Amino acid sequence: MAAVRDTSERRQQISAMVRERGSVQVTPLARRFGVSVQTIRKDLHYLQERGVAERAYGGAIAADAVNVVAEAPVETKRSIHTDEKARIGALAAAMVMPGESIVLDSGTTTLQIALALRDDEDITVLTNDLEIGAALSRKERINVVMLGGTLRRKNMAFYGAQTVASLDDLHVDKLFLGVDGLDIERGITTHFEPEAMLNRKMVQAARSVIAVTDRSKFGRVCLHRIINVEEIDHLVTDEAVTDEVQSASERLGFRIHLA
């Protein structure tokens, strides 16, 4: 289309796109309207101030699509969906083979994987989660690598540039990725931007990406996108999934495992 340089008209069009699509990305918008990415970022900031959109990694999400407005404390997360998380953890742990190296993302579901892992000296586990590290320390044979950084007490896990950099030269067989939100169109999302940045680095380091979540996270969209759903290889969840998720599995090529 022809470049749209009139600020008011461009912002009206971007606003309409956000409402219609649910999310937009900076770089495609800059190409579409023939302006710089800095100009688009100013446009998105303008829309955020007016309650139309919320800024997210690389773009923005419709304000009414962000349906998880607050992150629950880890103590609350531990107390909900406990049976489902235990079943998911046991099934996911059974996917780890001798000789493999894996990453366990922070979270109460991935903690269940740590608890269910067999104590095998041929298994190496990397994690940024303090509680997962403590659980694995009680197993005498598993090799444990803690990804250091700055401790975030809200979920007792490490984040920051140091944490991301620790993965620079590492290659692992599997990443078990916990999620705050999983939406087929808007992807796998989280509340905390440094977590999204670290998770993307984990994805780059892993040969296989396995999302682990109970059904309560389906359809939720948090502010910060980690990856698109088509970037996962497996989804481990509880009981039957929705028709939308089943259809996406067949269309996008990831395999569903029901705990």
N, C-alpha and C positions, 0 to 999 in steps of 0.2 A: 504494500500500500504506500501511498505518498507520505512523506514525512509530515508528522503533526507537531509543529513547533509551538503553536499557541498553547500556553500553559493551562488555561482554564479548560479548553476543549480536550487536551490530552488527559488531564486529571479526571475529567468526567468519563472518558472512555476507559481509563484504567479502573476507576471505581466500578463501572459496569462489568468489566472483565472479572474483577475480584468477586463480585456478588454472583456472577453466572458460573464461574469455574471453581470458586472456593479458595483458589490460591494463584499467585503469579510469581514469576521469577524476573530478576533485574535484567540480566543479559538479553533474554529474548525481547523484553519490553524496549530496551534501548535500540535494538535492531529494528523492531517494528515501527517505532516512532521517529527513528533517525536522530536520536539525541544521545548524550553521553550517559554512562551508568551513574555518574554523580547526579545528573539531573533527575533520573528515575528514582534514585534514593531519596532525593528531596521531595519528589511527588509522593512516595510511599510514606515518608514522615508526615507530610501534610494530611494524607488520608488517615494515618494512625491518630493524629491529634483530633480528628473529627469522628473517631469511633468507627470508621469504615473497615479498617484492617488492623492487624497486629503484625509487626515486623517479625520475620523468621529468617532462618539461614538462607541467604541468596535471594530473598524476595519478601513476600507477605502472604498472610492467610486472612480470609474473611473473618471479621471480629466474631460473628455469630457461629463460626465453625469451630472456634477454639472452645470446646465444651468441657475441658478439664481446667478449671480456673485456678486451682491451688493444688500443690503437691502435698500429699498426706505425709505425716511424720513416719519414720521407719517403724516405730512402735505400733502404729495403726496398721501399716501394711502387713506386719507380721501376724496380726490377729484376724485377717480376712482371707477367705478362700484358702484356708490352710490345707484342707484335704486335697483340693485340686492341685495346689502347688506341690504337695508331696508326691502325688502321682506323676505329675509332669517331670519333677526332678528325677524320680526313679527311672522313667522311660528315657529321658535325655542322658542320664548317666550310663545307661546300657548301650548308648550309641558310641561311647568312647572305647576304642580298641587299644590293646597293649602296644606300646611303642609310640603312641600319639602324644603330641603336644596340643593343649587346648587353652583358650582364653575363657574365663568366666567373668562376664560383665557383672557390675554391682547389682544387687537386688535381692529380694526375699525369695524369688523363684529360683534364681541361680544358686542361692545358698542351699536350697534343697538338692540341687545337683551335686554340690560339694559334699553334702552329708551322705548322699547315696553312692558316691564313687567308690569303687573297690580300691583297697589299699595295695596298689601295684607300683613297684619301683620303676616300671617301664612307662609310667604316665607322668607327664609334666604339666602342671597347671599354672597359668599366669592369671593374676587378678589384681584389680585396684581396690577391692572391697576388703576392709579390715576384718569384718566378721567372717567372711569366706576364708581369709587367710588363717584366722584363729581355728576355724573348724578343720581345715586341712592340716594344721600343725599337729592335731591329735592323731592323725594317721601317720604311721611311722615310716612308710615306704614312698609315698607319693612325693615327687619333686615339686616344690612350691617356689614360684617366683613372684614376689610382690612388686607391683608397679608403683613406685613412690611418687610423691608430689605434695600438694597442699591438701590437708585433710578437710573435707566438708562434713561437719558434724551432723548435719541434717539427715544424711544417709550413711555416715561412717565409711566414706570411700575417698580415694585420692584422685585429684584432678589437677589440670594445669599444664603448662608448657613442658615441664619436666616429665610428667606422666606420658604425654604424647610422644616426646622425643625418645623415651625408653623403648618404644616399639619400632624405631627407625630401621634397625638392622635385623629384626626378628621375623620369622616365618613360622606359622603354626598350622596345624591340620584343621582345627575346628574352632569357631567362635560360637559360644552360646550367648545370645544377645537377649537380655531382658528389655521389655518395652513398657512405656507408660501409655502409649496409644498406637493402635494399628488400624489404619483406614486404607482401603484398597486404592482409592484415588489420591489421597494425600500422603500416604506412606507411613513409615514407622517413625514415631515422634517421641520427644521427651520434654520435660519442663525446663531443664537446666542446660544452657548453651554449652558450657565446657564439657558436659557429658556427651552431648551430640558430637562435638569435635573429636573427643576421645574415641567414641564408638565408631566414627567413620575411619579413624586410623586403625582400629581393631579389624574392621572389615577389610581394609587393604592388606593387612598382614595375614589374613586367614584364607585357606584354600576352600573352606566350606563355611557358610554362614547359617546358623540354626537359630531362629527366633523362638523363644520360649515364653508363653503367656497363657493365662486363663482367659476364658471367653469375655470376662468383664471389660477387657481392654479393646475389644473389637468395636470399630466405629468411633472410637475416641480420637481426637486430634489435639495434640499439645502444640506449644508455640514453636518448638525447634525440631525440624525434620532431621532425622539421622540418615536414612536411605529410603529409596522407593521399594515397594513390596517385591517387585520383580528381581531385586538384588539379593533376596534370600534364597537359599537352596532347600531349606526344610522349615516347617512350622510344627512345633510340638505344643499341643493344647489339650484341653479337657473335653471329653465327650464329643457330641456332634457339632460341626461348625455350620454356619449359616450357608444358604445357597450361594450368596455373593462370594464368600470366601472359597467355597468349593469350586465355583466357576473360575475364580481368579487363579486358583491352583492349576487348573487344567490349561488356562489361557497363558499364564505367565511362566509355568514350568517349575514351580516349587512343590515339594511333596509334603503332605499333611500326615502327622502321626498323632493318634488320639490316645490319651492316657486314661 
